[in-house]
Structures are given as structure tokens and as C-alpha cells.
Amino acid sequence: MMARRRRLWEQMTERITRAITVLALLHLAGCGVVAAPCRVTSAVLDMVPLVGHVAATPTDACAEAIDPK
């Protein structure tokens, strides 16, 4: 009986630990993933001569609002 309880307790704590780890990783990586398209677009626009920096300003602001550096 004691071994069964111990095994159940170990399974439960392992599942909780995995869930917390996954949630923490998603929380830390989520903003960067969402901001990536803004950052890539901004980098591409920055390469355009003369007007690139001006054209990239709104996408820079978008990425900064989503995921501050």
C-alpha cells in the first residue's frame, strides 16, 4: 500500500514539474516568437537605401511594444 502511494506521489510531482517547466518556457519565449516577424520585417526594410530607416521605424515600434529589449 505504501509503495503504491509513493509511486502515485512521484508520478504526480513529475507531472507538475513538467507542466511548470513547459509553462515557464512558453512564458519566456512567447513574446520573442510573436515579435520575430516585426523584427525581421524591420531588418529587411533597414537595408533599403535612403528610406529604409524611416520605413522601418513603425515595425521597430511594433516589435518593441511586443517584446522590449
Secondary structure, 3 states (H helix, E strand, C coil): CHHHHHHHHHHHHHHHHHHHHHHHHHHHHHHHHHHHHHHHHHHHHHCCCCCHHHHHHHHHHHHHHHCCC
